[in-house]
Every structure is written in C-alpha cells, then in structure tokens.
C-alpha cells in the first residue's frame, strides 16, 4: 500500500493546535521550542493560549502551522513511523510545501520557521491592504474558473490561484477584478462564489515583490535532498533536486497551487493512502473529492491520532 504524507496550508490554524502532542511527546515539544528559538519569540504561547486573530496573521499562521505539522511528524517518529519508511511522497498546500520539505529532511525546522516568517511578512506587504482580494468559486471546474478570471481581469490581475479540487477553485488579484469574477461565476452557474477573509491576494502576479524577497531568503538557506520525493505545487509532479526545489519555492509565491493535479499525480503513481499531518482536515476532504474509488485518508493531529496510525 503506497502512502503520501500531506501538509495543510493557511486556514487550518486553531488555538491549542499541537499542544497535546507537545505534552505527550518530548520530540514534539522540541519542535515548538526550536521554532520559538529560531524566531526569538514564544510563538508556542500564541498558538496554545493566544488570540485567534493574532494567530491568523499571515506572518504567525505560516510558521505556526509548520511547527504543528512537524510536531506530529516527530510524534509519529517516536512511535516508529517515519517519512522515509512509511511515505512514498510528501506534498503540502502552499505553506504546507515547507512543512513537507522539512518533514522530508530537505530544510531544517529553524530555517523553515524563519523562511515562513519572512514569507508571511513579504506576502502581507506585497500589496497594500484593500487593493487585492481572493474568492472561492464553488461548482465550476478549473477550465471554467480560468475563463471567469480572464473575463473578469479587464486589464487588472485576476488569476486562478488554488486549484483545490474538481469543484473548488480560488481566484486572486485586484479587488475589483475578483469582485467581478464572483458575479461572472454566479452568472455562469457556480453553486457559490464568495470573497474570502484573507489579508492579501496570494498566488498571483501581485505577489511579485514577495517572490523577490523569497528568492533572496532562499538563496541563503541550505536545502538538501529530501528522503522521499516532494510533489510540488507549481508543477504537480515529484521533485528531489535541491536547486530545483529552491527555484520552485520562489515560483510558488506568484504561481498557482495545483493541488487537484498534485493529488491526481500521486494517485497515478500508486498512492492509495493520504495522511494529513497537522491541523485540520481540509486536505482530506479535497483528496476524497479528487480521487474516486478506494482511497484512505487519515488525519494525524493528536496523540490519539498518532497511536491509531501505529495500528
């Protein structure tokens, strides 16, 4: 049975996430300590006891979600379940790609925390508040959503940012263009089209300033060869070469998250089990909508989940 470990992106954050893992497993606690040390602040206190609005800030949510995912990875390792021995591939949704690379040993936890703090700030600062927006188009396939975005652009930026599953595509760009996309999508038969409560228009051309920042930050970090291939967002295929990983992480800032195709690629490579490692269960729902037939999903977020995974 072939298995993939997949790692959630922004939106999965919740106050208290990972705390039970840290209390049950010293190796999980060590991840949070390492992230706190790398950032020079007690991010763990915000994650476990803070305010959800503060945790949801992009610069906090990104390293926090990575820390929670890696705590779950370390807990699994403590029970004898490792990425190298139990996963054929790893993949992550947007920032989750950093979690996947860290779980596969290509990036250190400290470097991942610092990179995600830089990434979060750079993405937030790339576009003034109120200039950009994102919207979810539900009930339209990818091709239809791309056509909606193109029609809505009218000289502004409006792009398909996240191809999440067969009936959920997120568009991103200038606020007015995204608002036009919502109305056009409804007219074209979308079940729902709604503006998302996000702080910036991620994964579109407006993020170019953030891509430049990330190119510089990634150039200063050691990236090793992952112990298993990483299925990357912007290519929807497996990659193992460190320099290519670095380039694709830069491209990811402005590029589309090709999650539907990534899951299809893994299923085509024989993956029948998808373990969602860290906060939330959004990816598991997407996987079930993408892969018809016999596919097993498992969420690993608590000590109970870890023991259940051990079987």
SULSUL-V927188 format. One record per pair of residues at least 6 apart in sequence whose ideal C-beta (glycine too) atoms are under 7 Angstrom apart, sorted by the first residue. I is the first residue (numbers start at 1). J is the second residue. D is the distance in whole Angstrom. If there is no record, write none. Layout:
i/j/d
I/J/D
I/J/D
//
This chain:
i/j/d
1/272/6
1/273/6
2/88/5
2/270/4
2/271/5
2/272/6
3/86/6
3/87/5
3/88/6
3/271/7
3/273/4
3/275/6
4/87/6
4/88/6
4/89/5
4/90/7
4/91/6
4/266/5
4/271/5
4/274/5
5/83/6
5/87/4
5/90/5
5/103/6
5/275/5
5/277/5
6/91/5
6/92/7
6/274/5
6/275/7
6/276/5
6/277/7
6/283/5
7/69/5
7/92/4
7/96/4
7/99/4
7/100/5
7/103/7
7/277/6
7/278/6
8/65/6
8/93/6
8/96/5
8/276/6
8/278/5
8/279/6
8/280/5
8/282/6
8/283/6
9/92/7
9/93/4
9/94/4
9/95/5
9/96/5
10/58/7
10/61/5
10/62/7
10/65/7
10/94/6
10/95/6
11/282/7
12/65/6
12/278/7
12/279/4
12/280/3
12/282/6
13/55/5
13/56/6
13/61/5
13/64/6
13/65/6
13/279/6
14/279/6
15/50/6
15/52/5
15/55/6
16/48/6
17/47/6
17/68/5
17/279/4
18/32/7
18/47/6
18/67/7
18/68/4
18/71/5
19/48/5
20/302/5
20/303/6
21/28/4
21/71/5
21/72/6
21/75/5
21/302/7
21/303/6
22/28/5
22/29/4
22/32/6
22/71/6
24/303/4
25/74/6
25/75/4
25/78/5
27/74/4
27/75/7
27/77/7
27/78/5
28/71/4
28/74/5
28/75/5
31/67/6
31/70/5
31/71/5
31/74/6
31/109/6
32/44/4
32/67/6
32/71/6
34/109/5
34/110/6
35/43/6
35/63/6
35/67/4
35/109/7
35/113/4
36/42/5
36/43/6
36/44/5
38/110/4
38/113/4
38/114/5
39/63/7
39/113/6
39/117/6
43/60/7
43/63/6
43/64/6
43/67/7
46/54/6
46/55/6
46/60/6
47/55/6
47/64/5
54/60/6
55/61/6
55/64/6
58/120/4
58/123/6
58/124/5
58/199/6
58/200/7
59/117/6
59/120/4
59/121/5
59/124/6
62/95/5
62/116/4
62/119/6
62/120/4
63/113/5
63/116/4
63/117/5
65/95/6
65/278/6
65/279/6
66/95/7
66/98/6
66/99/5
66/102/7
66/112/5
66/113/7
66/116/6
67/113/7
68/278/5
68/279/5
69/99/4
69/277/5
69/278/3
70/99/6
70/102/6
70/103/6
70/109/6
72/277/5
72/278/5
72/300/5
72/301/6
73/83/7
73/103/5
73/277/6
75/303/7
75/306/5
76/300/7
76/306/6
76/309/6
79/306/6
79/307/7
79/310/5
81/309/6
81/310/6
83/90/6
83/103/5
83/104/6
83/227/6
83/228/6
84/227/4
84/228/7
87/228/5
88/228/6
88/271/6
89/228/6
89/229/5
89/231/5
89/238/6
89/266/6
89/271/7
90/100/4
90/103/6
90/104/5
90/228/6
90/230/5
91/100/6
91/230/7
91/231/4
91/262/5
91/266/7
92/98/7
92/99/5
92/100/4
93/257/6
93/259/6
93/283/6
94/233/7
94/257/5
95/116/6
97/232/6
97/233/6
97/252/7
98/107/7
98/112/5
98/115/6
98/116/6
99/278/7
100/230/5
101/107/5
101/226/6
101/230/6
101/245/7
102/109/6
102/112/4
104/226/3
104/227/5
104/228/6
104/230/6
105/224/6
105/226/6
105/227/5
106/223/6
106/224/5
106/225/7
106/226/4
106/242/7
106/245/6
107/221/7
107/223/6
111/221/5
115/217/6
115/218/7
115/221/6
118/213/7
118/217/5
119/214/6
122/210/4
122/213/4
122/214/6
123/200/6
123/202/6
123/207/6
123/210/5
124/199/6
124/200/5
126/200/7
126/206/6
126/207/5
126/209/4
126/210/4
127/200/5
127/201/6
127/206/5
130/175/7
131/174/7
131/175/6
132/173/7
132/174/6
132/175/6
132/200/6
132/201/3
132/206/6
133/175/4
133/178/4
133/179/7
133/195/6
133/201/6
134/161/6
134/170/6
134/171/7
134/172/5
134/178/7
134/196/5
134/198/5
134/201/6
134/202/7
135/170/7
135/171/5
135/178/5
135/181/6
135/182/5
135/193/6
135/194/6
135/195/5
135/196/6
136/168/6
136/170/5
136/194/6
136/196/6
137/145/5
137/148/7
137/169/5
137/171/6
137/185/5
137/190/5
137/193/5
138/167/6
138/168/6
138/190/6
138/191/5
138/192/4
138/193/7
139/167/5
139/189/7
139/190/5
139/191/3
139/192/7
140/148/7
140/169/6
140/185/6
140/188/7
140/190/5
141/166/6
142/160/7
142/163/5
142/169/6
142/260/7
144/188/7
145/160/5
145/169/4
145/171/7
146/160/5
148/181/5
148/184/5
148/185/5
148/188/6
149/158/5
149/159/6
149/160/6
149/171/5
149/181/6
151/184/6
152/158/5
152/177/5
152/180/4
152/181/4
152/184/5
153/177/5
154/177/7
154/180/7
156/173/6
156/174/4
156/176/7
156/177/4
157/173/4
157/174/5
157/177/6
157/204/6
157/205/5
157/206/5
158/171/6
158/173/4
158/174/7
158/177/4
158/178/6
158/181/6
159/171/7
159/172/6
159/173/6
159/204/4
159/205/7
160/169/5
160/171/6
160/256/6
161/170/5
161/171/6
161/172/4
161/202/6
161/203/4
161/204/6
161/256/6
161/257/7
162/169/7
162/170/4
162/203/6
162/256/7
162/257/4
162/259/7
163/169/6
163/256/6
163/257/7
163/258/5
163/259/6
163/260/5
163/261/7
164/170/7
164/259/5
164/260/6
164/286/5
165/260/5
165/286/4
165/289/4
165/290/5
166/260/7
166/289/6
166/290/6
167/289/7
170/196/7
171/178/6
171/181/5
172/178/7
172/201/4
172/202/6
172/203/6
172/204/4
173/201/6
173/204/5
173/206/6
178/195/7
182/193/4
182/194/7
182/195/7
185/193/4
186/193/5
203/254/7
203/255/6
203/256/6
203/257/6
204/254/6
205/254/6
207/253/5
207/254/5
208/254/6
210/253/5
211/250/6
211/253/4
211/254/5
214/249/7
214/250/5
214/253/5
215/250/5
218/246/5
218/249/6
218/250/6
223/242/4
223/245/6
223/246/5
224/242/6
225/240/6
225/242/6
226/240/6
229/238/4
229/239/7
229/240/5
230/238/7
230/239/6
230/245/7
231/237/7
231/238/5
231/262/5
231/265/6
231/266/6
232/239/5
232/248/5
233/252/5
233/257/5
233/258/6
233/262/7
234/248/6
234/251/5
234/252/5
234/255/4
234/256/7
234/258/7
235/248/6
236/258/4
236/261/4
236/262/5
236/265/5
237/265/6
239/245/6
239/248/7
259/286/6
260/290/5
263/287/6
263/290/4
263/291/6
264/290/6
267/291/5
272/294/7
272/295/6
272/296/6
273/296/4
273/298/7
274/284/7
274/287/5
274/295/7
274/297/5
275/298/5
275/300/6
276/283/5
276/284/5
276/297/7
276/299/5
276/300/7
277/300/5
278/301/6
279/301/6
281/299/5
284/297/4
284/299/6
287/295/6
287/297/5
288/295/7
288/297/6
298/309/6
299/305/6
300/306/6
300/309/6
//
